[in-house]
Amino acid sequence: MIRLEKIRPEKTSPEKYSSSHNVAASLAATLVFTLTGCAHSPSFNVLGSYFPGWIACMVASILMTALVRFVLNRLQWEQQVPALPLFYFAMALLIACLIWLIVFE
């Protein structure tokens, strides 16, 4: 008959650093990695006030999407597009991302 004994983990030496040191180090690392995104703010000056770049990209993409809609109506191609709201939303999003990449990157 084989006897199974409880295996107790060996006691290890005290940790090299205290838990408060670990918390402080992880907080500092988190701040360093999150604040590096704030190095460059994509904004520009409009009449003395800084204006976020993403709003300008969205406004420009909506205007360009309206232009695309006008062209599609003139050529009578809009009737062939099956899901118009999805099509125009995707078009506006595509144009906004392209403007963002061209202007701010």
C-alpha positions in Angstrom: 0.0 0.0 0.0 1.4 3.4 -1.0 1.0 6.2 1.5 0.4 9.6 0.0 1.7 12.4 2.2 0.8 16.0 2.0 3.5 18.0 0.3 4.1 21.3 1.9 5.7 24.0 -0.1 9.1 25.1 1.1 9.2 28.5 2.7 11.0 30.9 0.5 13.1 33.8 1.6 11.3 37.1 2.0 10.7 39.0 -1.2 13.4 41.3 -2.4 11.1 44.3 -2.7 8.1 45.2 -0.6 4.6 45.3 -2.1 4.5 49.1 -1.8 7.6 49.3 -4.0 6.0 47.0 -6.6 2.8 49.1 -6.6 4.9 52.3 -7.1 7.0 50.8 -9.8 3.9 49.5 -11.7 2.2 52.9 -11.4 5.3 54.7 -12.7 5.5 52.3 -15.7 1.8 52.8 -16.4 2.1 56.6 -16.4 5.2 56.5 -18.6 3.5 54.3 -21.2 0.2 56.2 -21.2 1.6 59.7 -21.2 3.9 59.1 -24.2 0.8 59.4 -26.4 0.5 63.0 -25.3 3.8 64.0 -26.9 2.1 65.3 -30.1 -1.3 66.7 -30.1 -2.9 66.7 -33.5 -4.6 70.1 -33.3 -4.2 73.4 -35.1 -5.0 77.0 -34.4 -8.3 78.4 -35.6 -8.8 82.1 -34.7 -6.7 81.8 -31.6 -8.3 78.5 -30.3 -6.8 75.1 -30.8 -9.1 72.8 -32.7 -8.8 69.0 -32.6 -7.6 67.4 -35.8 -10.1 64.5 -35.7 -13.1 66.9 -35.9 -11.6 68.6 -38.9 -11.1 65.2 -40.5 -14.7 64.2 -39.9 -16.1 67.5 -41.2 -14.0 67.3 -44.3 -15.0 63.6 -44.9 -18.7 64.4 -44.5 -18.3 67.2 -47.1 -16.5 64.9 -49.4 -19.0 62.2 -49.0 -21.8 64.6 -49.9 -19.8 65.4 -53.0 -19.5 61.7 -53.8 -23.3 61.4 -53.3 -23.9 64.3 -55.7 -21.7 62.7 -58.3 -23.4 59.3 -57.9 -26.8 60.9 -58.3 -25.7 62.8 -61.4 -24.4 59.6 -63.0 -27.5 57.6 -61.7 -25.3 55.0 -60.1 -26.8 55.5 -56.6 -29.7 53.2 -57.4 -27.3 50.3 -57.9 -25.9 50.5 -54.3 -27.8 48.0 -52.1 -27.3 49.5 -48.6 -27.0 53.3 -48.9 -26.7 54.2 -45.2 -23.9 51.6 -44.7 -22.2 52.6 -48.0 -22.1 56.3 -47.1 -21.0 55.7 -43.5 -18.2 53.5 -44.7 -17.3 56.1 -47.3 -17.2 58.9 -44.7 -15.1 56.7 -42.4 -12.6 55.8 -45.2 -12.2 59.4 -46.3 -11.7 60.5 -42.6 -9.0 57.9 -42.0 -7.3 58.8 -45.3 -7.3 62.5 -44.4 -5.9 61.7 -41.0 -3.1 59.6 -42.4 -2.2 62.2 -45.1 -2.4 65.3 -42.9 -1.4 64.3 -39.4 1.1 61.5 -40.0 
